[in-house]
Amino acid sequence: MIPQIFILSIVLFLMAKAMPGDALTGLIDPSLDPDALAAMREKLGLNNPWYVQYWDWISNAAQGDLGNSFKYKMPVTELISQRVSNTLWLALATLILTYLIAIPLGIISGRYNDTFFDRIISGYTYIGFAMPLFIFGLLMLWFFGFYLGWFPTGGSVNPRATEGIGYVLSKIYHLLLPALSMALIGVVSTVQYLRNEIIDTKQKDFIITARAKGASESRVYNRHIFRNSLLPIAAFLGFEITGLIGGTVFIESIFAYPGMGQLFIQSIVGRDFSVVIAVALLFGIASIVGALISDIILNIVDPRIRIK
C-alpha cells in the first residue's frame, strides 16, 4: 500500500498542477498591479519547480497539514473534517441498502432461474448496467423530490433541527434519497454475481450428493447452496467501498449534499488546488484500503488461497 499511495500522490499532484490557471486565478482583483500579483505567486511558492512544490506539500501532509483553502479561507484539514462525516454516513447508508436489496434479489433470481421472476430481475440488472448513475440520480431527484415532493431536494439536515432525535431523523431523511439512488444502481453487479454463484453451486457434486441422501430442498438451499454462494459476496465489500467513492462525487453534486464529493467538484471549478489534491488523495487511499479489505475477507472466507 505504501508505494501505491506514494505514486498516487505524485500523479494527483502533477494532474492538479496541469490544470489551467493556478490557485489565484479568478480570486484576484483584475485591477491589481501585475507586479504585486507576481510577488504573491512568488511568496506562495507557485513559481517553484514542481518537485519542490511537491516535497513541501507531502512533507506538510505527513504532519497533518494539508495546506489552506484559497476559496474558503481556512485550513484544508478543518474544511474536510466538516464534510467527511456527511460522506461517511451517505456511504454507510448506501452500503446497507445495497446489500438489503441485492441479496434477496440475487437469491430469488438464482434459485428460480429461467422463470418469470428471474427474467424481471435480470432485465432490471441489464437496465442498471446501461444506466449512468448521474442520469438515474437526476430522474430520482426530479420524480421523488420535485414531482412527488416526498424527499428534500438539497442539504444534509433541516436548519431548524439542531439537536436530539429530531436532528438524527432529519439527517436520515435527507440522505435517504441520495443513498437509495446509488444503491439501486450499485446492486446490479452483486445481484448478477450472486445469481451466477447460486446457479453454479446448484450443479456441484456435493449438492447432488445431499439431494441423493434425502435432504429436504430447504435444507439443501439453506445449509449448502446459500451458505457457499454468499461467502464470496463478502469479499466484494471492499470493492463496494471503492465504487461508492465515485458515486458520491456525482450524487452529492446532483442532490446538493454537502459532502466530500460536492467539495471536490467545487474545488476543481474554483482552482482550489490544495483542496483538490487532498480530497483526491483521500479518495485514492480509500480505494486502496477497500481493495485490501477485499483481499483480507477473501483470505478469511476461502482458506484455499491463504498465504502460508
N, C-alpha and C positions, 0 to 999 in steps of 0.2 A: 504493500500500500504506500509506503513512504516514497519510493521512486515515482509511482504513478501521480501522487499528489504534487511532488516537486515539478514534474514535467507539465502537469496540468496548470500549475501556477504560472509557469513561463509562457505557455501557449495563450492563456487567458490574458496575461499582461500585454503580450505583443498584439493580440487581436484588439484589445481596448485602445492601445496606442495607435493602431492603424485606422481607427475611426476618424472621420473628418473633424477638423477643429480640435479644440482642447477644452480643459475644464473651465476656462474663462470665456469661451465662445458664447455669445448671446447674453452674458451676465454683466457685461461692462457697458458703461455709458458710452454711446457712439462718439460723443464729443470729447472723450478722454484723450489726452495727448498720447500719440503712439509711443513716444519715449517712455512715458510713465507705465504704459501697458507692457512694453518690453521689459522694463525694470521689474514689474510684478511677476512676469513669467520667469525671469532670471532668479528672483527671490524664492519662488516656489519650486525651483529646480526643473521646470518644464523644458529647459533648453539642454539639459544634461543628456549624455548618451543613454540609450535605453537600458543598458546593463547597469549603469549607475543608478538610474531611477528604480530599476527592479530590485537591486540589492538594498536600497534604502527602504523600499516598501516591504520586502519579505523580512528584513531584519526587524522592522517595527511590528509586522504582523505576528511574528513568532513571540513577541512580548504582549500580544493582545491589542496592539494599537493598529487599527486598520485605516488610519487617516481621518480626515474631516470631509464632510459633505459640503461642496460649494453651493449646492442648491438649498439645502435645509439648514445650513449654518450650524452644524452640530457634529460631534464625533460619529463616525460610521458605526462603531460598536453600539453606541446608545440608540442610534436610529434603527439598527437591525433588531435590537432587543425589544423595541416597541412593536415590531411587526411579526417576529418569528413565532410568537405564541399563536397568533391567528392562523398562520400557515400550518403549524403542527396540529392544531385542532381540526382544521379542514382536512388534512391528510389522514388523520386518525378516523374521522367520521367516514371519509371516502373508503378507507380500507375495510372498515366494519361492514358498511353497506355492500361493498363489492363481494365479500365472502358470503354475506347473508343472502344475496341474490344468486351468485354464481353456483354455489354448492347444490342447492335444491334443483336448479335448472339442469346442471350437469348430470346429477343423479337420475332425474326423470328421463332426460334425453338418452343417457347411456343404457338404462335398464329397459326402456321401451323403445329401443332404436327401430327405425323404419316404420314407426307408427305416426298417427296424425300429430300427437304431441311433439314427437321428435322433429317432424318437419317444421312445425311452428317455431320451435326453439332454434333450430338450425337456421331457419330463414331470418330470425332476429339477429343471430350472430353474424350472418353474412352482411346484413344491413349495417350492423355495428362496425364491422371491419371496414366498410366502404365510407362510413360517415365521419368526416373530420370533426374533431372534438369542438372546435370553435364554432362550427355551424350548428352542431347539436346544442351547444350551450346557449347560443342566440335564440334558437327555437324554444328551448325550455324557459328562458328568461321572458320571451315575448308571451308565450302561452300561459304559464303559471304565474308570472309576475305582473304583466301588464294586462293581458286579456281577462284572466280569471281573478287576478288580484289576491291569490292565496298566499303568496310569499313576498317579502320585501325585495326591492329591485336594486339595493345597494347598501353598503355599510356592513359592519360586523356586529352591531348592537344598537338597540334603541337608545338615543341620547338621554332619555328620561329615566332609563333603568341604570341605577348607579351601584347597587349592591344587593346582596341577598338572593333568594330564589328567583326573583323577577329578572335579575341580571343574567343568571345562568340560563333561564328559559329563553331570554331574548337572544343570547349568543347562539344557542342551539337552533332557534328559529331562523336566524339569519344565515347560518352555514348549511342548513339542510338542503336547500335547492342547489347551491353550487356543488355540494358533496354528491348529491343524487345524480346530477348531470355528469360528473366524472365517473361515478360508479356504473351507471347504465352503459357507458361506452367501455369502461375498463373490464367489465365482466366477460366480454365475448371470448377472449383468449383462454380464460380459466374454464369457461363452460365447455369450449371445444376440447381442451386438453383433458378435462375430467371425463367427458363423454367418451373420447377415444380410449382412455385408460380403462374405463369400465367395460367397454366392448371387447378390448383386447384381453382383459383379465378373465372375462366370462368363458373364453375359449381355451384357457390353460388347463394343463393336465390335473392339477390339484383341485380345480373346481369340478371337473368331470368325475374325479375320484370321490369327492364329497357327495355329489349327487348319487353316485353309484352305491354309496354306503347308506343311502336312505335319508340323508339330511334334508330337512324341510327347505323350501325355497327361500323363506325369510331368513333362516339361519345361514344359508349359503351366501346370501347377499350381505347380511349384516356382519357376519363374523369373518368372511373371506373376501368377497368382491369389493365392498365399500372400504373396508379397512386397508386393503392393499392399494386401492386406487387413490385414496385420499392422502396417503403418506407423501407421494411426490408433490402434491399441491402445496404442502407446507414449505417445500424448498423454493417455491416461487414467491414467497413472502418478500424476500429481499428485492427481487426484480419488480414486484408491485410497487415497492417504495420508490425505486428508480423511475418507474412510469409516472408516479404521482408528481414528481418534480416538474416534468414538462407540462403536465396538465394544469398545475396551479398557475403557471405563467399566463395561460390563456383564460382560464376560468376566473381568476381574480381580476383580470382586466375587464372581462365581459360583465361581471357582476359587481364591479367597483368595490371589491372586497379588499380591505387594507391589509394585505399580507406581503410576503416576500416577492411573490410573482409580480404583483402590481408595482411594487417598489422597483423591481428590476427593469420593467418596461419604461417607467417614468424616468429612471436614471439614464437609460440609453438615449431617450429623446432629449434629455437635458444635458447630455455630455458630462454627467457626473461620474467621472472615471473611478474615483475611489469607491463609490457605492457599487458600480457595475462589476468591478473586479472582485470585490468582497462577496457579493451575493452569488456571482457565478462560481466562485471558488467553493463556497459553502454548498451550493447545489452539486458541484462536481464531487466533493468529498462525500456527500450523502449518497450519491450514486455508487461510488467505490465501496462505501461501507455496506450498502444494500447488496451488492454482489458478494461481498464477504459473508454477510449473514446467510445468503442463499447457499453458499458453499458449506458453511458450518452446519446448517439444518440438514442439507442433503447428506452430509457425512454422518450425522446422527441417525437419521431415519433409514439409511441404507448402509449397513455395515460392510457391504461388499466393496465399497470404494474408500474405506477408511485408510488414511495414510499410516503406514506402520512406522 
